[in-house]
C-alpha cells in the first residue's frame, strides 16, 4: 500500500482513544473545580479535554537547516479511498455497544458502513471500508553588486550557509498528494471546461452538474457549503430570501454585517484586546495567570468560524492563514501573532494581496518566525527571502533560481524589531548594492532608511503581482472553492483577473462565483477535520450562552472562554486547528492528505458529545427538537432529520443503515426521541458522506 500516499509523508499519531463517552449527570460540570486561568483541567468531569502541553516542546530548533520548526505529530489523519497503508492505532473509540442483545445491525458497524463505503468524492472514490478500517471492528554602506558572479556580502559560500528549503508550497503539496492513485481517481470526476457568466446566479442557472456525487445538486446548498463553514437553516433562508447574487455581494462587504452575539462575547478573552506593547509589558503577569494570548487568538478564530455571520470573510481568513502562513505556536507568537492576525490577514483578506504581503514583511511576527530580524549584511539569513518566493508569491516553479533567493536575501537585510517590539529599519545592517531578482532590478544604492525600505517594498510588490503569483493564487483559490484538481480553464481565467486587478481579491472571488466550473463542482471537496467539527456545531445550532445546568464554580475563566478552549483542544487532538501547522507551508487542502480512520471516528464521537449536550459551557438544541414536528414512523423521521442536518434525503441504502443504528424498521412507530435512539440516529447522519462533504 506504500504507493497509495505519496510524499510529503506526514507523521502519524498512533495513540489510542482515551476519551470518555458517558459523563456525570451535571454534564462535565464540576462545581468544586478551581483551575488557573489558562489550560482547563484534564479531570474527566471538568468540561475539558486533556490539558495540552506547549506544542513548541514537540519540535526542535531547526528544520531542514532553514530555521523552521520541525513538523509536529499531527495526530490521527483521515481514511483515504485506498486505505492508510499502515495500521491505525490500537485504541477503539466508543461508538455505542455492538454487543447489545437483540440488535440486528451493530451501531458501530452501521456507522462505519455509512461513513466508510458511500461514495463521497468524485469518480466514485469513497471513504473506503478498507481492511485497516474493518480491522478496527473485527471486520554601512559600501556599494556592491549582487547581480555579479561573485558574492559580495563577505561570504564566499551561500549568504547564510543554508540549504534550500524542503517545505512544500501550498499548491505543490496539494499536487503531490493528488499524484497518488487515490488522487488520480478523483481527477477523473473533475468538471472540465467552463465559462464566466454575467453573475453567480446566471452561472448557477446555466450549469448542469454532471459529476458523480451523493450530494443533492442544489446550487443554494452548494454555495452554502463552499462559501461558509457549513450550512445552517438561517444561512439557507438568507440565500433564498436575498438571492444568490445579493447574498454573495453582502458577504464580500463584511464590514457592513453586524457582529453576532458570539463575536461580541469575545471580550471575555482578555488578551485579545491587548496590543503588542501591552502584551510585552504584561508578559510576566499573564504567565503567572496562565494566560496564553496565542491560544486565545485561536479560540476566537474558532468562535468566528462557528458563529460569525461574515462567513465568506472567515473562510478567506482561513485560506490566507494557510497560504501566507505564520504558525500560532512559535517563539514570539504569544506577543505578536494576534497582531499579525488583525493587522495583516484580517485587514487584507478581501483586499489586496500585494498590500498584504508588504504588510506581512514588515510585521514582527513574520520577521521573528522566519528569522529575518537576525539577517544583516555580514550574516545573511535566507529564510524569509526564500519563503517569499517559494511559498508566498511565485511558487517553487515560478521561475526563480538560487541566485534570486540570495539577492533577495541581501536586499531584505535591515528589517528588524526595536526594543518596543515595533518594526524598524536598521540601515547599518542593510546590504547596499545592485540587485536583480527575476525581472526586478534595483540599484539599491542608498543606506537612507526610507529609500532602502522603499526598495524592499517595491520588490515585494513586484513578486506579489508577478504572473506566476497570479497563477499560484488562482490555483490555490480554485482548489479551496472548486475541487482538489481544479480545471485549468478556470485557473487561467482567475489568474488573468488577478493580474488585471493588480492582485485585488474581491474581483477574483466574484469571477470564481460567476464561473460554471464552480457550480458544476458539487461534491468535489471533503471537509478537513476542523471544517467537519465546525460545521457540526453550526448545523446543530449550538448557542454560545452557558447552559442553565452549568456551574462554573470559582474558575477564573468564563464558561464561554472555557468552552472555546475545549473545542480548540479537540481540534489539536484531531491534528487540524487554525494556524496550527508549525512549518510555513500551512495545511494541505486536498482530500487524500487527510485520510485516517482514527480522526474520522473521533469526529463522530465528538458529534455525539455535542448532540448529548454534555458540556454545559454552551447551550445545545436537544436532538429530539431538531425537527419541529417529528413524523410518527422511523423511516419518515430519518428523512426529516436528514433534511434538517444535511439538507437532503439519504439513499435507501444509507437510510437502512441508519435505521439499523436504531434497531428498528422504517415502518416502526417512534416518538420524538426515536424511542430513545435519537442521539445515535442524528450522529449517524452526521457520519454520512453528505455531512463530510464541503
C-alpha positions as CSV (number, residue, x, y, z in Angstrom):
1,X,0.0,0.0,0.0
2,X,3.0,2.3,0.1
3,X,2.2,3.7,-3.3
4,X,-1.2,5.0,-2.1
5,X,0.2,8.0,-0.3
6,X,2.9,9.9,-2.0
7,X,5.3,12.4,-0.4
8,X,5.2,14.5,1.7
9,X,4.6,11.8,4.2
10,X,3.0,13.1,7.4
11,X,4.0,11.6,10.7
12,X,1.1,9.8,12.2
13,X,-0.1,9.6,15.8
14,X,-0.9,6.0,16.7
15,X,-2.1,6.7,20.2
16,X,-5.4,5.1,21.0
17,X,-8.6,6.9,22.1
18,X,-8.6,8.0,25.7
19,X,-11.8,9.9,25.8
20,X,-14.9,9.1,27.7
21,X,-18.3,8.8,26.2
22,X,-20.5,9.0,29.2
23,X,-20.2,11.5,31.9
24,X,-21.8,12.6,35.1
25,X,-25.3,13.9,35.2
26,X,-24.2,17.5,35.5
27,X,-22.7,17.3,32.1
28,X,-19.0,17.7,32.8
29,X,-19.6,20.5,35.3
30,X,-17.6,20.1,38.5
31,X,-18.8,22.8,40.9
32,X,-15.8,22.3,43.1
33,X,-13.2,22.6,40.4
34,X,-10.8,25.5,40.6
35,X,-8.2,25.9,37.8
36,X,-5.9,28.7,37.0
37,X,-6.5,31.0,34.0
38,X,-5.2,29.1,31.0
39,X,-5.4,25.4,30.4
40,X,-8.5,23.7,31.7
41,X,-8.2,20.7,34.0
42,X,-7.8,17.3,32.4
43,X,-10.2,16.0,35.0
44,X,-12.8,13.8,33.2
45,X,-15.7,15.7,34.7
46,X,-14.2,19.2,34.4
47,X,-15.7,20.0,31.0
48,X,-12.5,20.0,29.0
49,X,-10.2,17.8,27.0
50,X,-6.9,16.6,28.4
51,X,-4.6,19.6,29.0
52,X,-2.3,20.3,26.1
53,X,1.4,20.7,26.6
54,X,3.1,23.6,24.9
55,X,3.4,22.4,21.3
56,X,6.8,24.1,21.0
57,X,8.2,21.3,23.1
58,X,7.3,18.9,20.4
59,X,9.8,20.1,17.8
60,X,13.4,21.1,17.8
61,X,15.0,24.4,16.9
62,X,15.8,23.7,13.3
63,X,14.0,22.5,10.2
64,X,15.9,21.4,7.2
65,X,18.7,23.9,8.1
66,X,16.3,26.8,7.4
67,X,15.4,27.8,10.9
68,X,11.9,26.5,10.5
69,X,10.5,24.5,13.3
70,X,10.2,20.8,12.6
71,X,6.8,19.3,11.9
72,X,4.9,18.1,14.9
73,X,3.0,14.9,15.0
74,X,-0.3,15.9,13.6
75,X,-2.5,13.3,15.3
76,X,-4.7,10.8,13.5
77,X,-5.5,11.5,9.9
78,X,-8.4,10.5,7.8
79,X,-9.1,7.4,5.8
80,X,-8.5,7.7,2.1
81,X,-10.1,5.9,-0.9
82,X,-7.4,3.3,-0.9
83,X,-6.6,3.0,2.8
84,X,-3.9,4.0,5.1
85,X,-1.0,1.8,4.1
86,X,-0.4,1.0,7.8
87,X,-2.5,0.2,10.9
88,X,-4.3,3.0,12.5
89,X,-3.7,2.6,16.2
90,X,-5.0,0.3,18.8
91,X,-7.5,2.3,20.8
92,X,-11.1,1.7,19.9
93,X,-13.4,4.8,20.1
94,X,-16.7,4.4,21.8
95,X,-19.5,4.2,19.2
96,X,-22.2,2.6,21.4
97,X,-22.3,-1.0,22.3
98,X,-22.3,-3.6,19.4
99,X,-23.0,-6.4,21.9
100,X,-26.5,-5.1,22.8
101,X,-28.8,-8.1,22.6
102,X,-31.5,-8.1,20.0
103,X,-29.8,-5.6,17.7
104,X,-29.6,-6.9,14.1
105,X,-27.0,-4.4,13.0
106,X,-24.4,-3.1,15.4
107,X,-24.3,0.7,15.7
108,X,-20.5,0.8,15.3
109,X,-20.5,-1.3,12.2
110,X,-23.5,0.5,10.7
111,X,-21.8,3.9,11.2
112,X,-18.6,2.7,9.6
113,X,-20.5,1.3,6.7
114,X,-22.3,4.6,6.3
115,X,-19.3,6.8,6.6
116,X,-16.9,4.3,5.1
117,X,-18.3,3.0,1.9
118,X,-20.7,5.5,0.5
119,X,-19.2,7.5,-2.4
120,X,-18.2,10.9,-1.1
121,X,-16.0,12.3,-3.7
122,X,-15.9,12.4,-7.5
123,X,-15.4,9.4,-9.7
124,X,-16.8,7.0,-7.1
125,X,-13.8,7.4,-4.8
126,X,-15.0,6.7,-1.3
127,X,-14.2,6.9,2.4
128,X,-13.5,3.3,1.8
129,X,-14.2,0.4,4.1
130,X,-10.5,-0.6,3.9
131,X,-9.0,-3.7,5.5
132,X,-7.4,-1.4,8.1
133,X,-10.8,0.1,8.9
134,X,-12.5,-3.2,9.1
135,X,-9.8,-4.4,11.4
136,X,-10.9,-1.8,13.9
137,X,-14.2,-3.7,14.3
138,X,-13.1,-7.3,13.9
139,X,-14.0,-6.9,10.4
140,X,27.5,50.8,6.4
141,X,27.5,51.2,3.1
142,X,30.0,50.2,0.5
143,X,28.0,49.6,-2.6
144,X,28.4,46.2,-4.1
145,X,26.7,44.3,-6.9
146,X,24.7,41.3,-6.0
147,X,24.0,40.6,-9.7
148,X,27.6,39.7,-10.4
149,X,29.0,36.2,-10.4
150,X,30.9,36.9,-7.2
151,X,29.0,37.0,-3.9
152,X,29.6,40.5,-2.4
153,X,28.3,40.1,1.1
154,X,31.6,38.9,2.5
155,X,30.7,35.3,2.5
156,X,32.3,33.0,0.0
157,X,29.6,30.4,0.2
158,X,25.9,30.9,0.4
159,X,25.0,34.1,2.2
160,X,23.5,32.3,5.2
161,X,25.3,28.9,4.6
162,X,21.9,27.3,4.4
163,X,20.4,24.7,2.2
164,X,17.3,25.1,0.1
165,X,14.0,24.7,2.0
166,X,12.3,21.3,1.9
167,X,9.0,22.8,2.8
168,X,6.5,22.3,0.1
169,X,4.4,25.1,-1.3
170,X,0.7,25.2,-0.6
171,X,0.0,24.2,-4.2
172,X,2.9,21.8,-4.5
173,X,2.0,19.7,-1.5
174,X,-1.6,19.6,-2.7
175,X,-0.5,18.4,-6.1
176,X,1.9,15.8,-4.6
177,X,-1.0,14.2,-2.8
178,X,-3.1,14.3,-5.9
179,X,-0.4,12.4,-7.7
180,X,-1.3,9.3,-5.7
181,X,-3.5,6.5,-7.1
182,X,-6.4,7.9,-5.0
183,X,-5.8,11.4,-6.4
184,X,-5.9,10.0,-9.9
185,X,-9.3,8.5,-9.2
186,X,-10.6,11.9,-8.1
187,X,-9.2,13.7,-11.2
188,X,-11.5,11.6,-13.4
189,X,-14.6,13.2,-12.0
190,X,-13.4,16.9,-12.1
191,X,-15.6,19.2,-14.1
192,X,-14.0,20.2,-17.4
193,X,-14.2,23.3,-19.5
194,X,-16.4,26.2,-18.4
195,X,-17.0,29.8,-18.9
196,X,-17.7,33.0,-17.0
197,X,-21.2,34.5,-17.0
198,X,-22.6,37.9,-16.0
199,X,-23.3,36.9,-12.4
200,X,-23.2,34.0,-10.0
201,X,-27.0,33.3,-10.3
202,X,-26.7,33.2,-14.1
203,X,-23.8,30.9,-13.9
204,X,-25.7,28.6,-11.5
205,X,-28.7,28.5,-13.8
206,X,-26.6,27.7,-16.8
207,X,-24.7,24.9,-15.3
208,X,-25.6,21.3,-15.4
209,X,-24.0,19.2,-12.7
210,X,-22.7,16.0,-14.4
211,X,-20.1,14.8,-11.8
212,X,-20.9,11.7,-9.7
213,X,-21.8,12.8,-6.2
214,X,-24.0,11.7,-3.4
215,X,-25.0,15.4,-2.8
216,X,-28.2,16.9,-4.0
217,X,-27.5,19.1,-7.0
218,X,-28.9,22.2,-5.3
219,X,-27.0,25.4,-6.1
220,X,-28.0,27.1,-2.8
221,X,-26.8,24.2,-0.7
222,X,-23.6,24.1,-2.8
223,X,-22.9,27.8,-2.3
224,X,-23.6,27.5,1.5
225,X,-21.2,24.6,1.7
226,X,-18.3,26.3,-0.1
227,X,-18.7,30.0,1.0
228,X,-19.4,29.2,4.7
229,X,-18.1,26.8,7.3
230,X,-21.3,24.9,7.0
231,X,-24.9,25.5,6.0
232,X,-27.4,26.3,8.7
233,X,-31.2,26.9,8.3
234,X,-30.6,30.6,8.8
235,X,-27.9,30.7,6.0
236,X,-30.1,28.8,3.6
237,X,-33.0,31.1,4.3
238,X,-30.8,34.2,3.8
239,X,-29.6,33.0,0.4
240,X,-33.1,32.2,-0.7
241,X,-34.5,35.5,0.5
242,X,-31.7,37.7,-0.8
243,X,-30.9,35.7,-3.9
244,X,-27.5,34.2,-4.8
245,X,-26.1,37.4,-6.3
246,X,-27.2,39.7,-3.4
247,X,-26.0,37.3,-0.7
248,X,-22.5,37.0,-2.3
249,X,-22.3,40.8,-2.6
250,X,-23.2,41.2,1.0
251,X,-20.6,38.6,2.1
252,X,-18.0,40.5,0.1
253,X,-18.7,43.5,2.3
254,X,-18.3,42.1,5.8
255,X,-17.8,45.5,7.4
256,X,-21.5,46.1,6.8
257,X,-22.6,42.9,8.6
258,X,-23.4,43.2,12.2
259,X,-21.3,41.2,14.6
260,X,-23.0,38.2,16.1
261,X,-23.7,37.7,19.8
262,X,-20.8,35.2,20.0
263,X,-18.4,37.8,18.4
264,X,-19.4,40.4,21.0
265,X,-18.7,37.9,23.7
266,X,-15.1,37.6,22.6
267,X,-14.4,40.4,25.1
268,X,-14.4,37.5,27.6
269,X,-11.0,36.6,26.1
270,X,-9.0,39.4,27.8
271,X,-5.7,39.1,25.9
272,X,-7.5,39.8,22.5
273,X,-7.8,43.5,23.3
274,X,-4.2,43.9,24.3
275,X,-1.8,45.3,21.7
276,X,1.8,44.2,21.3
277,X,3.2,46.7,23.7
278,X,0.7,45.7,26.4
279,X,1.4,42.0,25.9
280,X,5.1,42.6,26.2
281,X,4.7,44.8,29.3
282,X,2.3,42.3,31.0
283,X,4.1,39.2,29.9
284,X,5.1,38.1,33.4
285,X,1.7,38.9,34.9
286,X,0.0,36.9,32.1
287,X,2.4,34.0,32.6
288,X,1.6,34.0,36.3
289,X,-2.1,33.8,35.4
290,X,-1.6,31.1,32.9
291,X,-3.0,33.3,30.2
292,X,-1.9,32.4,26.6
293,X,-2.6,35.1,24.1
294,X,-1.7,32.9,21.1
295,X,-4.3,30.3,22.2
296,X,-7.0,32.9,22.9
297,X,-6.5,34.1,19.3
298,X,-7.1,30.5,18.1
299,X,-10.1,30.3,20.4
300,X,-11.5,33.5,18.9
301,X,-10.9,32.2,15.4
302,X,-12.9,29.1,16.1
303,X,-15.7,31.1,17.6
304,X,-15.9,33.3,14.5
305,X,-15.9,30.2,12.2
306,X,-18.9,28.8,14.1
307,X,-21.0,31.9,14.9
308,X,-20.0,34.8,12.7
309,X,-22.4,36.0,10.0
310,X,-19.3,37.1,8.0
311,X,-18.8,33.6,6.8
312,X,-17.1,34.2,3.5
313,X,-14.7,36.5,5.2
314,X,-13.8,33.9,7.8
315,X,-13.3,31.3,5.0
316,X,-10.9,33.7,3.3
317,X,-9.1,34.3,6.6
318,X,-8.6,30.6,7.0
319,X,-7.4,30.4,3.3
320,X,-4.8,33.1,3.9
321,X,-3.7,31.6,7.2
322,X,-2.7,28.5,5.1
323,X,-1.3,30.4,2.1
324,X,0.6,33.2,4.0
325,X,1.2,31.0,7.0
326,X,2.7,32.0,10.3
327,X,2.1,29.4,13.0
328,X,0.3,30.4,16.2
329,X,2.7,28.4,18.3
330,X,6.1,29.9,17.6
331,X,8.6,31.6,20.0
332,X,7.1,35.1,20.0
333,X,3.6,34.1,18.9
334,X,2.3,34.9,22.4
335,X,3.1,38.5,21.8
336,X,2.9,39.1,18.0
337,X,0.6,36.5,16.4
338,X,-2.7,38.2,17.3
339,X,-1.4,41.5,15.8
340,X,-0.5,39.6,12.6
341,X,-4.0,38.2,12.5
342,X,-5.6,41.6,12.9
343,X,-3.2,43.9,11.0
344,X,-2.2,41.6,8.2
345,X,-4.5,38.7,7.5
346,X,-7.9,40.1,8.5
347,X,-7.1,43.7,7.3
348,X,-6.4,42.5,3.8
349,X,-8.3,39.2,3.5
350,X,-10.7,40.6,0.9
351,X,-8.4,43.4,-0.2
352,X,-5.1,43.4,-2.0
353,X,-2.7,40.6,-1.7
354,X,0.3,42.7,-2.7
355,X,-0.6,45.0,0.2
356,X,-1.0,42.0,2.5
357,X,2.4,40.6,1.5
358,X,4.1,44.1,2.0
359,X,2.4,44.4,5.4
360,X,3.5,40.8,6.4
361,X,7.1,41.6,5.5
362,X,7.1,44.5,7.9
363,X,5.4,42.7,10.8
364,X,7.4,41.4,13.8
365,X,5.6,38.1,13.7
366,X,6.9,37.1,10.3
367,X,10.3,38.7,10.9
368,X,10.7,36.6,14.0
369,X,9.1,33.4,12.6
370,X,11.5,33.2,9.7
371,X,14.5,34.8,11.4
372,X,14.6,38.0,9.3
373,X,15.3,40.1,12.3
374,X,18.6,38.3,12.6
375,X,19.6,38.9,9.0
376,X,22.2,41.6,8.3
377,X,24.6,42.3,5.5
378,X,27.5,40.4,7.1
379,X,25.4,37.4,8.2
380,X,22.5,37.0,5.9
381,X,19.6,34.7,6.7
382,X,17.7,33.4,3.7
383,X,14.6,32.1,5.3
384,X,12.1,34.9,4.6
385,X,13.6,35.7,1.2
386,X,13.2,32.0,0.2
387,X,9.7,31.6,1.5
388,X,8.6,34.9,0.0
389,X,9.4,33.3,-3.4
390,X,8.6,29.7,-2.7
391,X,5.5,29.9,-0.5
392,X,4.1,33.4,-0.5
393,X,4.3,34.5,-4.1
394,X,5.5,32.9,-7.4
395,X,5.8,29.4,-6.0
396,X,8.5,26.8,-6.3
397,X,8.0,26.5,-10.1
398,X,7.6,30.2,-10.6
399,X,10.8,30.8,-12.4
400,X,13.2,31.9,-9.7
401,X,16.7,30.4,-9.1
402,X,19.1,30.2,-6.2
403,X,20.7,33.4,-7.3
404,X,17.4,35.1,-7.0
405,X,17.0,33.9,-3.4
406,X,20.4,35.1,-2.5
407,X,19.9,38.5,-4.0
408,X,16.5,38.9,-2.4
409,X,18.1,37.9,1.0
410,X,20.7,40.7,0.6
411,X,18.0,43.2,-0.4
412,X,15.8,42.4,2.6
413,X,18.6,42.9,5.2
414,X,18.0,45.7,7.6
415,X,14.4,44.9,8.6
416,X,14.1,44.2,12.3
417,X,12.3,45.0,15.6
418,X,13.1,47.7,18.1
419,X,13.2,47.4,21.8
420,X,9.5,48.3,22.0
421,X,8.5,45.4,19.8
422,X,7.8,47.6,16.7
423,X,9.1,47.2,13.2
424,X,12.2,49.2,12.5
425,X,14.6,49.5,9.6
426,X,18.3,49.4,10.6
427,X,20.4,50.9,7.8
428,X,23.6,49.8,9.4
429,X,22.6,46.2,8.8
430,X,21.3,46.7,5.2
431,X,23.3,45.5,2.2
432,X,23.8,48.2,-0.4
433,X,24.3,47.3,-4.0
434,X,22.6,46.5,-7.2
435,X,20.2,43.5,-7.2
436,X,18.3,41.6,-9.8
437,X,15.6,39.2,-8.8
438,X,13.5,37.5,-11.5
439,X,12.7,40.6,-13.7
440,X,13.1,43.1,-10.8
441,X,16.2,45.3,-10.9
442,X,17.0,48.0,-8.4
443,X,20.2,50.0,-7.8
444,X,19.7,49.7,-4.0
445,X,22.4,52.3,-3.7
446,X,21.2,54.2,-0.6
447,X,21.5,53.5,3.1
448,X,18.9,56.1,3.7
449,X,16.3,54.1,5.7
450,X,13.3,55.4,3.8
451,X,14.8,54.8,0.4
452,X,16.2,51.4,1.3
453,X,12.9,50.3,2.9
454,X,11.0,51.5,-0.2
455,X,13.3,49.4,-2.4
456,X,12.3,46.3,-0.5
457,X,8.6,47.2,-0.7
458,X,8.9,47.7,-4.4
459,X,10.4,44.2,-4.7
460,X,7.7,42.6,-2.5
461,X,5.0,44.3,-4.6
462,X,6.7,43.1,-7.8
463,X,6.7,39.5,-6.8
464,X,3.1,39.7,-5.4
465,X,1.9,40.9,-8.9
466,X,4.1,38.5,-10.8
467,X,2.3,36.3,-13.4
468,X,3.5,33.2,-11.5
469,X,1.9,34.6,-8.3
470,X,-1.3,35.2,-10.2
471,X,-1.4,31.6,-11.3
472,X,-0.4,30.3,-7.8
473,X,-3.1,32.3,-6.0
474,X,-5.7,31.4,-8.6
475,X,-4.8,27.7,-8.4
476,X,-5.0,27.8,-4.6
477,X,-8.3,29.6,-4.6
478,X,-9.8,27.2,-7.1
479,X,-8.5,24.3,-5.0
480,X,-10.2,25.8,-2.0
481,X,-13.6,26.6,-3.6
482,X,-13.9,24.2,-6.5
483,X,-12.1,20.9,-6.5
484,X,-8.9,19.2,-5.5
485,X,-8.0,19.2,-9.2
486,X,-9.4,22.5,-10.5
487,X,-9.8,22.9,-14.2
488,X,-7.0,24.7,-16.0
489,X,-9.6,26.8,-17.8
490,X,-10.8,28.3,-14.5
491,X,-7.3,28.8,-13.1
492,X,-6.2,30.7,-16.2
493,X,-9.2,33.0,-16.1
494,X,-8.8,33.7,-12.4
495,X,-5.1,34.4,-12.9
496,X,-6.0,36.9,-15.6
497,X,-8.5,38.6,-13.3
498,X,-5.9,38.8,-10.6
499,X,-3.3,40.4,-12.9
500,X,-5.8,42.9,-14.4
501,X,-6.9,44.0,-10.9
502,X,-3.4,44.3,-9.5
503,X,-3.9,41.5,-7.0
504,X,-7.2,42.6,-5.6
505,X,-9.1,39.6,-4.2
506,X,-12.8,40.5,-4.5
507,X,-12.8,40.6,-8.3
508,X,-11.1,37.2,-8.3
509,X,-13.7,35.7,-6.0
510,X,-16.6,37.2,-7.9
511,X,-15.1,35.8,-11.1
512,X,-14.9,32.4,-9.4
513,X,-18.5,32.5,-8.3
514,X,-19.5,33.6,-11.9
515,X,-17.8,30.6,-13.4
516,X,-19.7,27.5,-14.4
517,X,-16.8,25.3,-13.1
518,X,-17.7,26.4,-9.5
519,X,-21.3,25.5,-9.9
520,X,-20.5,22.2,-11.6
521,X,-18.2,21.0,-8.8
522,X,-20.9,19.8,-6.4
523,X,-19.4,17.2,-4.0
524,X,-15.8,17.7,-5.2
525,X,-14.4,18.8,-1.8
526,X,-14.2,16.9,1.5
527,X,-14.2,18.8,4.8
528,X,-10.9,18.7,6.7
529,X,-11.2,17.8,10.4
530,X,-11.6,21.3,11.6
531,X,-14.2,22.1,9.0
532,X,-16.1,18.9,9.9
533,X,-16.3,19.8,13.6
534,X,-17.1,23.5,13.0
535,X,-19.9,22.5,10.5
536,X,-21.3,20.1,13.2
537,X,-21.5,22.9,15.8
538,X,-23.2,25.2,13.2
539,X,-25.8,22.8,11.9
540,X,-26.7,21.6,15.4
541,X,-27.5,25.2,16.4
542,X,-25.2,25.3,19.5
543,X,-25.6,28.6,21.4
544,X,-22.6,30.5,22.9
545,X,-24.5,31.0,26.1
546,X,-23.9,28.7,29.0
547,X,-26.4,26.0,29.8
548,X,-28.7,26.7,32.8
549,X,-27.1,23.5,34.2
550,X,-23.6,24.9,34.1
551,X,-21.8,25.6,37.4
552,X,-18.6,27.5,36.7
553,X,-17.5,27.2,40.3
554,X,-14.7,29.6,41.1
555,X,-13.0,29.1,37.8
556,X,-11.3,32.3,36.7
557,X,-12.4,31.9,33.1
558,X,-16.0,32.4,31.8
559,X,-18.0,29.4,30.6
560,X,-17.7,30.8,27.0
561,X,-13.9,31.1,27.2
562,X,-13.7,27.6,28.6
563,X,-16.0,26.2,26.0
564,X,-13.9,27.7,23.2
565,X,-10.8,26.2,24.7
566,X,-12.4,22.8,24.8
567,X,-13.2,23.0,21.1
568,X,-9.7,24.3,20.4
569,X,-8.1,21.4,22.3
570,X,-10.3,18.9,20.5
571,X,-9.1,20.3,17.2
572,X,-5.5,19.9,18.4
573,X,-6.3,16.3,19.1
574,X,-7.7,15.9,15.6
575,X,-4.5,17.5,14.2
576,X,-6.1,20.5,12.5
577,X,-6.7,23.8,14.1
578,X,-6.4,27.5,13.0
579,X,-2.8,28.5,12.3
580,X,-1.7,25.1,13.7
581,X,0.8,23.9,11.1
582,X,4.3,24.6,12.7
583,X,6.0,24.9,9.3
584,X,5.4,27.9,7.0
585,X,3.6,25.9,4.3
586,X,0.2,25.8,6.0
587,X,-2.1,22.8,5.9
588,X,-2.8,21.0,2.7
589,X,-6.3,21.4,1.2
590,X,-6.9,18.1,-0.7
591,X,-8.9,15.1,0.5
592,X,-6.1,12.5,0.3
593,X,-3.9,14.5,2.6
594,X,-6.4,14.0,5.5
595,X,-7.3,10.3,5.3
596,X,-7.5,8.4,8.6
597,X,-10.0,6.2,10.4
598,X,-9.0,7.5,13.9
599,X,-9.7,11.1,13.1
600,X,-13.0,10.3,11.4
601,X,-14.3,8.2,14.2
602,X,-13.0,10.8,16.7
603,X,-15.1,13.4,14.9
604,X,-18.2,11.1,15.0
605,X,-17.7,10.7,18.8
606,X,-17.5,14.5,19.2
607,X,-20.8,14.9,17.2
608,X,-22.3,12.5,19.8
609,X,-21.0,14.7,22.6
610,X,-22.5,17.8,21.1
611,X,-25.8,16.1,20.5
612,X,-26.0,14.9,24.1
613,X,-25.1,18.4,25.4
614,X,-22.7,17.0,28.0
615,X,-20.5,20.1,28.0
616,X,-22.6,22.8,29.7
617,X,-20.3,25.7,28.8
618,X,-22.7,26.1,25.8
619,X,-26.4,25.6,25.2
620,X,-27.4,22.8,22.9
621,X,-30.6,22.1,21.0
622,X,-31.9,18.8,22.3
623,X,-31.8,16.3,19.4
624,X,-35.5,15.5,19.8
625,X,-36.2,19.1,19.0
626,X,-34.1,19.4,15.8
627,X,-37.2,18.6,13.8
628,X,-40.1,20.8,14.7
629,X,-42.8,18.2,14.1
630,X,-41.2,14.7,14.1
631,X,-43.0,12.1,12.0
632,X,-44.5,9.1,13.8
633,X,-42.7,6.4,11.8
634,X,-39.0,5.7,11.8
635,X,-38.4,6.0,8.1
636,X,-40.1,9.3,7.8
637,X,-38.3,10.6,10.8
638,X,-35.0,9.7,9.3
639,X,-36.0,11.6,6.1
640,X,-37.0,14.7,8.1
641,X,-33.9,14.6,10.3
642,X,-31.6,14.1,7.2
643,X,-33.2,17.1,5.6
644,X,-32.6,19.2,8.7
645,X,-28.9,18.1,9.2
646,X,-27.6,17.6,5.6
647,X,-30.2,19.4,3.5
648,X,-31.5,16.3,1.7
649,X,-32.8,12.8,2.0
650,X,-30.4,9.9,2.0
651,X,-30.3,7.0,-0.3
652,X,-32.3,3.9,0.5
653,X,-29.2,2.0,1.5
654,X,-27.9,4.8,3.7
655,X,-31.4,5.2,5.3
656,X,-31.5,1.5,6.1
657,X,-28.0,1.7,7.7
658,X,-29.2,4.5,9.9
659,X,-32.4,2.6,10.8
660,X,-30.0,-0.3,11.7
661,X,-28.3,2.1,14.2
662,X,-31.6,2.5,15.9
663,X,-32.5,-1.2,15.5
664,X,-36.0,-0.5,14.0
665,X,-37.6,-1.0,10.6
666,X,-38.8,2.0,8.6
667,X,-42.5,1.3,9.5
668,X,-41.9,1.2,13.2
669,X,-43.8,3.8,15.4
670,X,-41.4,6.2,17.1
671,X,-41.7,9.2,19.4
672,X,-39.7,12.4,19.3
673,X,-36.8,10.7,21.0
674,X,-36.8,8.0,18.3
675,X,-37.7,5.6,21.2
676,X,-34.6,6.7,22.9
677,X,-32.2,6.4,19.9
678,X,-32.4,10.0,18.6
679,X,-28.8,10.9,19.6
680,X,-27.4,7.7,17.9
681,X,-29.5,8.3,14.8
682,X,-28.5,12.0,14.5
683,X,-24.9,11.1,15.0
684,X,-25.1,8.5,12.3
685,X,-26.5,11.1,9.8
686,X,-23.6,13.4,10.8
687,X,-21.3,10.5,10.0
688,X,-22.7,10.3,6.5
689,X,-20.8,11.4,3.3
690,X,-23.3,14.2,2.9
691,X,-22.0,15.9,6.1
692,X,-18.4,15.1,5.4
693,X,-18.5,16.9,2.0
694,X,-17.7,20.6,1.8
